[in-house]
Amino acid sequence: MLQDNYVVGVDIGGTHISACIIDTKQWNIYLENVARNHVFSQGDAKTILHTWASTIQDIISTSPTPIQFIGIAMPGPFDYENGISKIQGQSKYDDLYNKDIKSLLAEELGLSPQSIHFINDAAAFLQGEIFVQNLQTNNRILGITLGTGLGSAVWNKGEKAFDAALWNSPYEDCIYEEFLVTRWFVKRFKEVAGKDVTGLKEILDNYRETAEFQIIKDEYAKHLFDFMQFFAEKHSSEIFIVGGNIAKALPIFIADQKEFERFQIYTAILGEKAAMIGAASIFS
């Protein structure tokens, strides 16, 4: 095989780092082997960078050929082009603020800074799903993640996906995120049914056949359609990939809603693998 078939894909979150070897010919994880470590993100820069580097080095050691490239999915705000952290005041990675992460990490790994590229984590999710589901012949695809937060990303053919950052766009009396995430189900079910629940799964497990669920099901479908319509008009595409924990129940919300037929909707299939594969696909 060619030496550059294998790329390290990395997903960095607020409290974790996951890394694997991606075979870019098959778009799968080599030997299904993933290295994971907890990260104390409120620690000092040296400790954080050492944790990241040691995790990446552990997975590099499993590669069948020398590694030339490392793609890293990283939460924002972040200068992805130059590899400089702009995260501040979020109870994570404060000590990395304004530091040249690309150069510092490259030094830890004994690699050239040019070997390391960064991508937004929401964009990496979208890009990973596109390549694995073989959708890259489309001109533009929009990505939505529905869970504890609302993620949005845009992919254009031949380009790197980018964060659309629509979570705080105005909607009704607030912003879109407050109507589309887990806490909306908790709050609204309490208002409608007078019951405390932990999230959508508990509602589906125990109250799916109730009149109260039908009310919030229809309301959520309306909020989701409004967001998709807003997103589609803003970025001129009606092709969507929808992921996140809430997406598992997507058919329940849209099955009898005719208005969704205007969209071409794919459900995410990769789970945690999406961001790592998406990060590796920067080099495709």
C-alpha positions as CSV (number, residue, x, y, z in Angstrom):
1,M,0.0,0.0,0.0
2,L,1.0,3.6,-0.5
3,Q,2.6,5.2,2.5
4,D,0.1,8.0,2.7
5,N,-3.0,5.6,2.8
6,Y,-2.8,5.9,6.5
7,V,-3.6,9.1,8.4
8,V,-4.1,9.7,12.1
9,G,-7.6,11.0,12.9
10,V,-8.0,12.7,16.3
11,D,-11.0,14.0,18.1
12,I,-10.4,16.4,21.0
13,G,-13.2,17.3,23.3
14,G,-13.6,19.2,26.6
15,T,-12.5,16.2,28.7
16,H,-11.1,13.6,26.3
17,I,-8.9,12.8,23.3
18,S,-9.5,9.9,20.9
19,A,-7.2,8.9,18.1
20,C,-7.0,6.2,15.5
21,I,-5.4,5.2,12.2
22,I,-7.7,5.8,9.3
23,D,-7.3,3.9,6.1
24,T,-8.2,6.6,3.6
25,K,-8.8,4.0,0.8
26,Q,-11.6,2.3,2.7
27,W,-12.5,5.1,5.1
28,N,-12.4,2.9,8.1
29,I,-10.5,2.6,11.3
30,Y,-7.4,0.3,10.9
31,L,-8.0,-2.8,13.0
32,E,-10.8,-1.0,14.8
33,N,-8.2,0.3,17.3
34,V,-8.9,3.6,19.1
35,A,-6.7,5.1,21.7
36,R,-8.6,7.2,24.3
37,N,-7.5,9.2,27.3
38,H,-9.1,11.6,29.8
39,V,-7.8,15.2,29.6
40,F,-7.8,17.5,32.5
41,S,-8.6,20.5,30.4
42,Q,-8.3,23.0,33.2
43,G,-4.7,22.0,33.8
44,D,-1.5,23.7,32.5
45,A,-0.6,23.8,28.8
46,K,2.4,21.5,29.2
47,T,0.4,18.7,30.8
48,I,-2.5,19.0,28.3
49,L,-0.1,18.9,25.3
50,H,1.8,15.9,26.8
51,T,-1.5,14.0,27.2
52,W,-2.5,14.8,23.6
53,A,0.9,13.9,22.2
54,S,1.2,10.6,24.2
55,T,-2.2,9.5,23.0
56,I,-1.4,10.3,19.4
57,Q,2.1,8.6,19.7
58,D,0.4,5.5,21.1
59,I,-1.7,5.1,18.0
60,I,1.1,6.1,15.6
61,S,3.0,3.1,17.0
62,T,0.3,0.8,15.6
63,S,0.5,2.0,12.0
64,P,1.6,-0.5,9.4
65,T,3.5,2.3,7.6
66,P,5.2,5.6,8.7
67,I,2.7,8.4,9.4
68,Q,2.9,11.5,7.4
69,F,-0.3,13.4,8.4
70,I,-2.4,14.0,11.5
71,G,-5.9,15.5,11.2
72,I,-7.4,16.9,14.4
73,A,-11.1,17.7,15.1
74,M,-11.1,20.5,17.7
75,P,-13.8,22.6,19.4
76,G,-13.9,26.3,18.8
77,P,-13.2,29.1,18.9
78,F,-9.9,28.1,17.2
79,D,-7.7,29.5,14.4
80,Y,-7.9,26.2,12.4
81,E,-5.6,27.5,9.6
82,N,-2.7,28.4,11.8
83,G,-3.4,26.0,14.7
84,I,-3.8,28.6,17.4
85,S,-6.3,28.2,20.3
86,K,-8.8,30.9,20.9
87,I,-10.7,29.1,23.7
88,Q,-11.1,31.2,26.8
89,G,-13.6,31.4,29.6
90,Q,-15.2,28.1,28.9
91,S,-13.8,26.1,31.8
92,K,-11.5,24.3,29.4
93,Y,-8.1,24.8,27.8
94,D,-7.6,28.4,29.2
95,D,-3.9,27.9,29.5
96,L,-3.7,27.2,25.8
97,Y,-5.2,30.5,24.8
98,N,-3.3,32.2,21.9
99,K,-0.6,29.4,21.9
100,D,0.6,27.9,18.6
101,I,-0.8,24.4,19.2
102,K,0.3,23.2,15.8
103,S,4.0,23.9,16.5
104,L,4.0,22.8,20.1
105,L,2.3,19.5,19.3
106,A,4.6,18.9,16.4
107,E,7.6,19.4,18.6
108,E,6.2,16.9,21.2
109,L,5.7,14.4,18.4
110,G,8.9,15.0,16.5
111,L,7.0,15.9,13.3
112,S,6.9,18.9,11.0
113,P,4.1,21.4,11.8
114,Q,3.0,21.0,8.2
115,S,2.0,17.4,9.0
116,I,-0.7,18.6,11.4
117,H,-4.0,20.1,10.2
118,F,-7.1,21.1,12.3
119,I,-10.8,21.1,11.6
120,N,-13.8,22.2,13.6
121,D,-15.4,19.3,15.4
122,A,-18.9,19.8,14.0
123,A,-17.5,20.1,10.5
124,A,-15.4,17.0,11.0
125,F,-18.6,15.0,12.0
126,L,-20.2,16.1,8.7
127,Q,-17.1,15.4,6.6
128,G,-16.7,11.9,8.2
129,E,-20.3,11.0,7.5
130,I,-20.1,12.2,3.9
131,F,-17.0,10.1,3.0
132,V,-18.2,6.9,4.7
133,Q,-21.7,7.2,3.2
134,N,-20.1,8.0,-0.2
135,L,-22.0,11.2,-0.6
136,Q,-19.1,13.3,-1.8
137,T,-20.4,13.6,-5.4
138,N,-23.0,16.1,-4.2
139,N,-22.1,19.8,-4.5
140,R,-23.1,20.9,-1.0
141,I,-24.4,19.1,2.1
142,L,-25.5,20.5,5.4
143,G,-24.9,18.8,8.7
144,I,-26.9,19.1,11.9
145,T,-26.2,17.6,15.3
146,L,-29.0,17.4,17.9
147,G,-28.1,16.5,21.5
148,T,-27.1,18.6,24.5
149,G,-26.3,21.4,22.0
150,L,-27.2,22.3,18.4
151,G,-24.4,21.9,15.9
152,S,-24.4,23.0,12.3
153,A,-21.8,22.6,9.5
154,V,-21.6,23.0,5.7
155,W,-19.6,20.9,3.2
156,N,-18.9,22.1,-0.4
157,K,-17.5,19.6,-2.9
158,G,-13.7,19.7,-3.0
159,E,-13.5,21.8,0.1
160,K,-13.1,21.3,3.8
161,A,-16.3,21.5,5.8
162,F,-16.8,24.4,8.1
163,D,-18.8,25.3,11.2
164,A,-22.0,27.2,10.3
165,A,-22.4,28.4,13.9
166,L,-26.2,28.7,13.7
167,W,-27.0,27.5,17.3
168,N,-27.6,31.1,18.5
169,S,-29.6,32.4,15.6
170,P,-32.8,34.1,16.7
171,Y,-36.0,32.0,16.8
172,E,-39.4,32.8,18.3
173,D,-38.6,34.5,21.6
174,C,-35.1,33.1,22.0
175,I,-32.6,31.1,19.8
176,Y,-32.9,27.9,17.8
177,E,-30.8,25.8,20.2
178,E,-33.2,26.3,23.1
179,F,-36.0,24.5,21.0
180,L,-34.0,21.6,19.5
181,V,-31.9,20.1,22.3
182,T,-32.3,17.7,25.2
183,R,-33.2,20.3,27.7
184,W,-36.1,21.5,25.6
185,F,-37.8,18.0,26.0
186,V,-37.2,18.1,29.7
187,K,-38.6,21.5,30.1
188,R,-41.5,21.2,27.7
189,F,-42.6,17.7,29.0
190,K,-42.7,19.2,32.5
191,E,-44.9,22.0,31.3
192,V,-47.3,19.7,29.3
193,A,-47.4,16.6,31.4
194,G,-46.4,17.9,34.8
195,K,-43.7,15.2,35.1
196,D,-39.9,15.4,35.6
197,V,-37.9,13.4,33.0
198,T,-34.2,13.2,32.3
199,G,-34.5,13.5,28.5
200,L,-36.0,12.2,25.3
201,K,-35.1,8.5,25.9
202,E,-37.1,8.4,29.1
203,I,-40.1,10.0,27.4
204,L,-40.0,7.5,24.5
205,D,-39.6,4.6,26.8
206,N,-42.5,5.5,29.1
207,Y,-44.8,8.1,27.5
208,R,-44.7,7.5,23.7
209,E,-48.4,6.6,23.4
210,T,-49.7,9.5,25.5
211,A,-51.5,12.6,24.3
212,E,-48.8,14.8,26.0
213,F,-46.1,13.2,23.8
214,Q,-48.1,13.8,20.7
215,I,-48.1,17.5,21.6
216,I,-44.4,17.8,22.0
217,K,-43.7,15.6,19.0
218,D,-45.6,17.9,16.8
219,E,-44.0,21.0,18.4
220,Y,-40.5,19.6,18.0
221,A,-41.2,18.7,14.3
222,K,-42.2,22.3,13.7
223,H,-39.1,23.7,15.4
224,L,-36.8,21.3,13.4
225,F,-38.5,22.1,10.1
226,D,-38.2,25.8,10.7
227,F,-34.5,25.4,11.5
228,M,-33.9,23.2,8.4
229,Q,-35.7,25.6,6.2
230,F,-33.7,28.5,7.7
231,F,-30.4,26.6,7.2
232,A,-31.3,25.5,3.7
233,E,-32.2,29.0,2.6
234,K,-29.0,30.5,4.2
235,H,-26.7,28.0,2.5
236,S,-28.6,27.0,-0.6
237,S,-28.9,23.2,-0.2
238,E,-31.7,20.8,0.8
239,I,-29.4,17.8,1.5
240,F,-28.9,17.1,5.2
241,I,-27.0,14.7,7.4
242,V,-28.5,14.7,10.9
243,G,-26.6,13.2,13.8
244,G,-26.5,13.4,17.6
245,N,-28.4,11.4,20.2
246,I,-31.8,12.9,19.3
247,A,-31.3,12.0,15.6
248,K,-31.8,8.3,16.6
249,A,-35.5,9.2,17.0
250,L,-35.7,11.3,13.9
251,P,-38.2,9.0,12.1
252,I,-40.6,9.4,14.9
253,F,-40.7,13.1,14.5
254,I,-40.8,13.4,10.7
255,A,-42.6,10.3,9.5
256,D,-46.0,11.9,9.2
257,Q,-44.9,15.4,8.4
258,K,-45.2,16.0,4.7
259,E,-43.2,19.2,4.7
260,F,-40.0,17.3,5.3
261,E,-40.3,15.7,1.9
262,R,-38.7,18.7,0.3
263,F,-35.4,17.8,2.0
264,Q,-33.1,14.9,1.3
265,I,-32.2,13.6,4.8
266,Y,-29.6,11.1,5.8
267,T,-29.1,9.9,9.3
268,A,-25.6,9.7,10.8
269,I,-24.2,6.2,11.1
270,L,-20.7,6.6,12.6
271,G,-21.2,7.8,16.2
272,E,-17.9,8.8,17.8
273,K,-16.0,7.6,14.7
274,A,-17.3,10.5,12.6
275,A,-15.1,13.3,13.9
276,M,-11.9,11.1,13.6
277,I,-12.7,10.0,10.1
278,G,-13.7,13.6,9.2
279,A,-10.4,14.9,10.6
280,A,-8.4,12.4,8.5
281,S,-10.4,13.2,5.4
282,I,-8.8,16.7,5.4
283,F,-6.0,15.0,3.5
284,S,-8.1,13.3,0.9
